[in-house]
Amino acid sequence: MKRIFETSVAGRAFGAAALSVALLSGANGAGAAEIKIGVLYPISGGGAIYGGPAMQGHDLAVDEINAAGGVLGMKFVTAARDSKLNPAAAAAAAKELITKEGVNVLLGGLASSVGLAISEVARQEGVIYIATIPKTIKLTTTKLHPYVFRTASNTDFEGDAMAQIVKKVDGKKLCDIQLDYAYGHDLGDGIAKALPKHAPNANIVIKLRPKLGATDFNAYITQIMGSGCDTVVSGLWGNHFVNFAKQAAPFGFFGNHVYITGGEIASHEVASKLAGDYPDNVWSNTYELWYHSPTDAHKKFQARLAKKADTEATAMWPVLAYNGVMLYKAAVEKAGSTDADKVSKALEGLTIDTPMGKLTMDAKSHQANTGQFWGPMKKVAGKPYRVMDPITFVPPPE
């Protein structure tokens, strides 16, 4: 597999090996026998807990496609950049990938603000962007355009699922803590819209909005504990939740509150990092669990990923990146071309098989029918980390 990986939006090579590949590929992008994929995940800073695993899934998909002969007789080549969890940096990198590297498609993103920034560049340049992780509902509603497609879930779906859990745990007084950017605001709105339908007796008594990248949550913990909440609804993800949990633990916070979050902290990335410090009374979501195979295809995928990652307990984010690559492959094959307008039409209504079952891209909204697993995180004898038990799949709305 050939990959050009640069962390600088100006085009500096990430290591000598990547520089060599960049020089061999030529300044103006791939040759006729290549299809070049521009990839943007955070591989440094707080987002690396998800970005690094996502790149593993991306690379696995590219390797498998190329080993099988490529697409339309052409091999996939990856030009990857560190999005740095920063919209401006990601937009500049996306622009550089298109204008200097000559990529045929953009994949990735993590923070919703980054996804929106990449999407705008894709719109301006007329290049397909497949958002594999960003979930802001705006991406496929008010900010929808012909070149953006999403394989991840969205904030309205997650808000609805969380409201159902509020009902299940009989939550009455809710504290809402979300990160102060697109995903946090839209998830908060999604919860508020869904509560009257699923838990009409529950009320949000306080809304808190720490900044994206925050590390000190003590002031927010104090406010929640003083508010009289019995339930917390949240979208803190990755290291945000890791820091929050460790800072809240000395106060007995999780013994007094049910914590419901759409931040995928049920993923093994977070469960293994917190290990014995993972708190009680947490309900969360995940797209995939290495220890749960709902399909034979997942069992085989997880075995291939485990071999590539050299660990039995694999991360969750690889499957999202993997699906994004496979969706683009299928669209190019259907279109018989890499032309963005033809691929856009091919993506609309397209169905592919994935490790988690069939994935269909809605022709109108450009939103894939992606559901999630939801459940409480429990201690299991002999395991140093929490697992979801029971595991309940929540399908996307029709």
Order of alpha helices (4+ residues) and beta strands (2+ residues): beta-alpha-beta-alpha-beta-alpha-beta-alpha-beta-beta-alpha-beta-alpha-beta-alpha-beta-alpha-alpha-beta-alpha-beta-alpha-alpha-alpha-beta-beta-beta-beta-beta
